[in-house]
């Protein structure tokens, strides 16, 4: 068999395979001999069919099967021996003039190659690493929310100024249908809040989404619409009142502190505020890390130039998956996934050049930390090592979980690498400033 590579461009090639009789003749003859005792042809007893008739009836199909086995194996070994780094899998090219009757059978497979490119993680950039602080306004607001959350709900017949309303926002055209709880002081305009005063359970109040709240992003929570929609959203929504309550605020005492954080952890309002600040800034740090990772991704994708075998990948996308895609559908799918593919290649190059690997100990450490955090969220603040390690062992026995956790560990390692190499500029901001920066405002 003769196999060669023919370059189309830097990232696309064709593997040409020429198969001759000696590559498959012996295996075909063996299969014919195995078939003879089982062959059935009208006019002959089973097992007594002449060999030429067996070859006539079954030979072509056997030849095709054996040739395909030879080709598949040779293709796999060739890709390995040439150390080809492929995107997708080889695609057989259709040859309208192909004939199984010729002595030399030529098969062609199109392949897409991972491009060669230079990755500069230390390139000059204007990336910011945000350090988000919890200001007094945020902390005081959280204290009030805690008091309301653990306070006593007092049902009301009608809506009053300090009431909390549970109900459902709806708009059929925008497919909005979300049940939520709101306070009247959430609204930007007092005139909007006044529409609710005196209403009862079952009443419907119509408001417009434009300038409904001081922060337009609150629409994402109360209406469950996307960020892309909220800035231009200006439609009427109906709020059907389902419950009206005022709240008798919980007293800030040791009983409440222990309920929140465990016995003796917090003993005063000052310590409560310090704990709120600590917990909030820990969460903000995670959000800031995610933004940093996204900003680094954007920068690297924009500044790391390489060609992809796009036409090959669009054809390949038509052939994979349970549902075959049309050329138009494959075009859409490629456009949707191209950015992710580019960063996947960049990330792979960064891991290789920086010798980043995920060990079992890395997985175990990360999983242990995650389990302890989750248990803490459910009030188990002091689990034993034996309890935690038992859960860790069960989690790591699940291959799907191992894959998911491995991806998270890689993400953490890449984040640390990017922090070091990209050398972003640190900027201290409040949470409101961080939200504005995150959404491009």
C-alpha positions in Angstrom: 0.0 0.0 0.0 1.2 3.5 -0.8 0.2 6.3 1.5 1.1 10.0 1.1 0.0 13.4 2.3 -0.9 16.2 -0.1 -1.2 19.7 1.4 -4.1 21.9 0.5 -3.0 24.7 2.7 -1.2 25.1 6.1 -4.1 23.5 8.0 -5.8 21.2 5.5 -4.3 18.1 3.8 -5.5 15.0 1.9 -4.2 11.6 2.8 -4.1 9.5 -0.4 -4.1 5.7 0.0 -3.5 3.3 -2.9 -4.6 -0.2 -2.2 -3.4 -3.1 -4.4 -4.5 -6.7 -4.5 -1.8 -8.1 -2.3 -3.0 -5.8 0.6 -6.3 -7.7 0.9 -6.3 -10.8 -1.4 -5.2 -13.3 1.2 -7.9 -12.2 3.7 -10.6 -12.2 1.0 -9.6 -15.8 0.0 -9.8 -16.9 3.7 -13.2 -15.4 4.1 -14.4 -17.1 0.9 -13.2 -20.5 2.2 -14.9 -19.9 5.5 -18.1 -19.0 3.6 -18.2 -22.2 1.4 -19.6 -24.6 4.0 -22.3 -22.2 4.9 -23.2 -20.9 1.4 -26.7 -21.5 0.0 -27.3 -21.3 -3.8 -30.5 -22.6 -5.4 -29.8 -26.0 -7.0 -27.0 -27.0 -4.7 -26.9 -28.6 -1.3 -25.6 -26.4 1.5 -21.8 -26.8 1.6 -21.7 -28.2 -1.9 -21.7 -24.9 -3.8 -18.8 -24.5 -6.3 -16.2 -22.0 -5.2 -16.7 -19.8 -8.3 -20.4 -19.4 -7.5 -19.6 -18.6 -3.9 -17.1 -15.9 -5.1 -19.7 -14.6 -7.5 -22.4 -14.3 -4.9 -20.4 -13.1 -1.9 -17.0 -12.1 -3.2 -17.7 -8.4 -3.9 -19.2 -7.7 -0.5 -16.4 -9.6 1.2 -13.8 -7.7 -0.8 -15.4 -4.3 0.1 -15.4 -5.3 3.8 -11.8 -6.5 3.9 -10.5 -3.5 1.9 -12.3 -1.1 4.3 -10.7 -2.9 7.2 -7.3 -2.5 5.6 -7.9 1.1 4.8 -9.2 2.0 8.3 -6.2 0.3 10.1 -3.7 1.8 7.7 -5.2 5.3 8.2 -5.1 5.0 11.9 -1.5 3.8 12.0 -0.4 6.5 9.4 -1.9 9.3 11.6 -0.1 7.9 14.6 3.2 7.4 12.8 3.2 10.9 11.2 2.2 12.3 14.6 -0.6 14.3 13.1 -2.4 16.6 15.5 -5.9 16.6 14.0 -9.0 18.7 14.5 -12.0 16.5 14.0 -11.6 13.1 12.3 -10.6 12.2 8.7 -13.3 12.7 6.1 -13.6 10.3 3.2 -13.6 12.3 -0.1 -16.3 11.2 -2.6 -14.9 10.1 -6.0 -17.6 9.7 -8.6 -15.3 7.7 -10.8 -14.3 5.2 -8.2 -14.7 1.5 -9.2 -14.2 -1.6 -7.1 -13.2 -3.5 -10.2 -9.9 -1.7 -10.8 -6.7 -3.4 -9.6 -5.5 -0.3 -7.7 -8.1 1.2 -5.4 -7.5 4.8 -4.4 -9.0 6.3 -1.3 -8.7 9.9 -0.2 -9.3 11.4 3.2 -9.4 15.1 4.0 -7.9 16.1 7.4 -7.8 19.3 9.4 -4.7 20.1 11.3 -4.1 21.9 14.6 -2.4 25.2 13.4 1.1 26.2 14.5 1.1 29.5 16.3 3.1 31.6 18.7 1.5 32.3 22.1 2.7 35.3 24.2 1.1 35.2 27.6 3.2 38.2 28.7 2.1 40.5 25.8 1.4 44.1 26.8 -2.2 44.5 27.7 -4.7 46.8 29.6 -6.4 43.9 31.5 -7.6 44.9 35.0 -7.6 42.6 38.1 -10.5 43.9 40.2 -10.3 43.9 44.0 -13.9 44.3 45.1 -14.6 45.8 48.6 -17.8 45.6 50.5 -18.7 49.2 51.5 -20.8 50.3 54.4 -23.9 50.7 52.2 -23.7 47.0 51.1 -23.0 45.8 54.6 -25.9 47.7 56.2 -28.2 46.4 53.4 -27.1 42.9 54.2 -27.8 43.3 57.9 -31.3 44.6 57.1 -31.9 41.6 54.7 -30.8 39.2 57.5 -33.2 40.9 59.9 -36.0 40.6 57.4 -35.2 37.0 56.4 -35.3 35.8 60.0 -38.1 38.2 61.0 -41.7 37.4 61.5 -44.0 37.7 58.5 -47.3 39.4 59.3 -50.0 38.9 56.6 -51.8 42.1 55.5 -55.2 42.6 53.9 -54.1 45.4 51.7 -50.7 46.7 50.4 -49.0 49.2 52.7 -45.8 51.2 52.1 -43.5 48.8 53.9 -45.1 45.6 52.6 -43.3 42.8 50.8 -45.4 41.4 47.8 -45.2 37.9 46.5 -46.7 37.6 43.0 -46.1 36.7 39.4 -44.8 39.1 36.6 -46.2 38.2 33.2 -46.0 39.4 29.6 -47.2 36.9 26.9 -45.3 38.5 24.0 -41.9 38.4 25.8 -42.7 35.0 27.4 -42.2 36.5 30.8 -43.8 34.4 33.6 -41.8 34.6 36.9 -42.9 34.4 40.5 -40.9 36.6 42.9 -41.1 38.7 46.0 -40.6 42.5 45.8 -40.5 45.4 48.2 -42.1 48.7 47.1 -38.9 50.6 47.9 -37.2 48.7 45.1 -39.0 50.8 42.4 -37.2 53.8 41.0 -40.2 56.1 41.1 -42.5 56.7 44.0 -45.4 56.9 41.5 -44.8 53.3 40.6 -44.9 52.1 44.2 -48.1 54.2 44.8 -49.9 52.0 42.2 -49.7 49.1 44.6 -50.9 50.9 47.8 -54.3 49.6 48.9 -54.4 46.6 46.5 -55.4 43.2 47.7 -54.4 39.6 47.0 -55.7 38.7 43.5 -55.4 42.2 42.2 -53.3 42.9 39.1 -51.0 45.9 38.7 -49.5 46.8 35.4 -46.1 48.6 35.2 -43.6 49.3 32.5 -40.2 47.8 32.6 -38.4 51.0 31.4 -36.8 52.7 34.4 -38.7 50.4 36.7 -35.7 50.0 39.0 -32.7 52.2 39.8 -30.5 49.4 38.5 -31.8 48.0 35.3 -30.0 44.7 36.0 -32.7 44.0 38.7 -35.0 43.1 35.8 -32.8 40.0 35.3 -33.8 38.7 38.7 -37.5 39.7 39.0 -38.4 38.9 35.3 -35.8 36.2 34.6 -34.7 37.8 31.3 -31.2 37.9 29.9 -28.7 40.7 30.3 -28.8 41.4 26.6 -32.6 42.1 26.9 -32.8 44.4 29.9 -31.2 47.5 28.5 -33.7 47.9 25.7 -36.7 46.3 27.4 -39.7 48.7 27.6 -42.9 46.6 27.8 -45.9 46.5 30.1 -45.8 43.6 32.6 -48.7 42.5 34.8 -48.0 41.7 38.5 -50.6 39.5 40.0 -50.5 39.8 43.8 -50.5 36.4 45.6 -49.4 37.4 49.1 -48.9 40.6 51.1 -46.8 40.7 54.2 -45.0 43.1 56.5 -42.0 42.0 58.5 -41.4 42.3 62.2 -37.6 42.6 62.0 -35.5 40.0 63.9 -33.6 41.2 66.9 -29.8 41.3 66.5 -29.0 39.0 69.4 -26.8 36.0 70.2 -29.5 33.6 69.2 -29.6 35.0 65.7 -25.8 35.2 65.5 -25.5 31.5 66.5 -28.2 30.5 64.0 -26.4 32.2 61.2 -22.8 31.2 61.9 -22.7 28.6 64.6 -22.4 28.9 68.4 -20.0 31.6 69.5 -18.6 32.5 66.1 -20.1 36.0 66.2 -20.9 37.8 69.4 -21.8 41.4 68.5 -23.1 43.7 65.7 -19.6 44.8 64.9 -18.5 41.2 64.5 -21.5 40.4 62.4 -20.6 43.3 60.0 -17.0 42.1 59.9 -18.2 38.6 59.1 -20.5 39.9 56.4 -17.7 41.9 54.9 -15.3 38.9 55.0 -17.9 36.5 53.4 -19.0 39.1 50.8 -15.4 39.9 49.7 -14.6 36.2 49.4 -17.5 35.8 47.0 -16.5 39.0 45.2 -13.0 37.7 44.8 -14.4 34.6 43.0 -16.5 36.8 40.7 -13.5 39.0 40.0 -11.4 36.0 39.1 -14.0 34.8 36.7 -14.0 38.3 35.0 -10.2 38.3 34.9 -10.3 34.9 33.2 -12.9 36.1 30.7 -10.9 39.2 30.0 -7.7 37.3 29.5 -9.5 34.9 27.2 -10.8 37.8 25.1 -7.3 39.3 24.9 -5.6 36.1 23.9 -8.2 35.2 21.3 -8.0 38.7 19.8 -4.2 38.8 19.8 -3.2 35.2 19.0 -3.4 34.9 15.3 -3.8 31.6 13.5 -5.9 30.0 10.7 -8.3 27.2 11.4 -9.3 24.6 8.8 -12.8 26.2 8.7 -14.1 24.7 5.5 -13.0 21.2 6.6 -14.6 21.7 10.1 -17.9 22.8 8.6 -18.0 19.6 6.5 -17.0 17.5 9.5 -19.7 19.1 11.6 -22.3 17.8 9.1 -21.2 14.2 9.8 -21.0 14.0 13.6 -23.7 13.7 16.1 -26.9 11.7 16.0 -28.6 14.3 13.8 -26.8 15.1 10.6 -26.6 18.8 9.9 -27.3 20.6 6.7 -24.5 22.8 5.3 -26.5 25.8 6.5 -26.8 24.3 10.0 -23.1 23.4 10.1 -22.2 27.0 9.2 -24.2 28.3 12.1 -22.8 25.7 14.5 -19.2 26.5 13.4 -19.8 30.2 14.0 -21.1 29.4 17.4 -18.2 27.2 18.4 -15.2 28.8 16.7 -14.3 31.2 19.6 -14.4 28.3 22.1 -12.2 26.2 19.8 -9.7 28.9 19.4 -9.4 29.3 23.2 -9.2 25.5 23.6 -6.2 25.5 21.4 -4.6 28.5 23.2 -5.3 26.9 26.6 -3.8 23.6 25.4 -0.6 25.4 24.2 -0.4 27.3 27.5 -0.7 24.1 29.5 1.9 22.3 27.4 4.5 25.2 27.5 4.0 25.7 31.2 3.9 22.0 32.0 0.5 22.2 33.7 -0.9 18.8 34.6 -3.7 17.6 36.9 -2.6 14.9 39.4 -4.8 12.7 41.5 -3.7 14.7 44.6 -4.8 17.9 42.9 -8.2 16.4 42.3 -8.4 15.1 45.8 -7.4 18.4 47.4 -9.8 20.4 45.2 -12.7 18.0 45.9 -12.1 18.0 49.6 -12.2 21.8 49.7 -15.4 21.9 47.6 -17.1 19.3 49.8 -16.3 21.2 53.0 -17.6 24.4 51.5 -20.9 22.7 50.4 -21.3 21.1 53.9 -20.7 24.5 55.5 -23.5 26.0 53.4 -25.9 23.4 54.8 -24.9 24.1 58.4 -22.3 21.4 58.8 -19.5 23.7 59.8 -17.3 21.1 61.5 -17.4 17.8 59.7 -14.8 15.1 60.6 -12.0 14.2 58.2 -13.5 10.7 58.0 -16.9 12.1 56.9 -15.4 14.4 54.3 -13.0 11.8 52.8 -15.8 9.2 52.6 -17.8 11.7 50.4 -14.6 12.5 48.4 -14.0 8.8 47.6 -17.6 8.4 46.4 -17.3 11.5 44.2 -14.0 10.5 42.6 -15.3 7.0 41.8 -17.7 8.6 39.3 -15.9 9.2 35.9 -18.3 12.0 34.9 -17.5 13.8 38.2 -13.8 13.3 37.7 -14.0 14.9 34.3 -16.0 17.9 35.6 -13.7 18.4 38.6 -10.6 18.0 36.4 -11.9 20.8 34.2 -12.3 23.0 37.3 -8.8 22.2 38.5 -7.4 23.1 35.1 -9.4 26.4 35.2 -7.8 27.2 38.6 -4.3 26.4 37.4 -4.8 28.5 34.2 -6.1 31.4 36.2 -3.0 31.4 38.4 -0.8 31.2 35.3 -2.6 34.1 33.7 -2.4 36.2 36.8 1.4 35.6 36.8 2.1 36.0 33.1 -0.4 38.5 32.0 0.5 40.8 34.9 -2.9 42.6 35.0 -3.2 46.0 36.7 -4.9 45.8 40.1 -7.9 48.2 40.6 -9.9 48.5 43.8 -13.6 49.1 43.3 -16.9 48.8 45.2 -19.3 46.0 44.2 -21.5 48.5 42.3 -18.5 49.7 40.4 -17.5 46.1 39.6 -21.0 45.3 38.3 -20.9 48.3 36.1 -17.5 47.3 34.8 -18.6 43.7 34.2 -21.5 44.7 32.1 -19.6 47.3 30.1 -21.3 50.4 31.7 
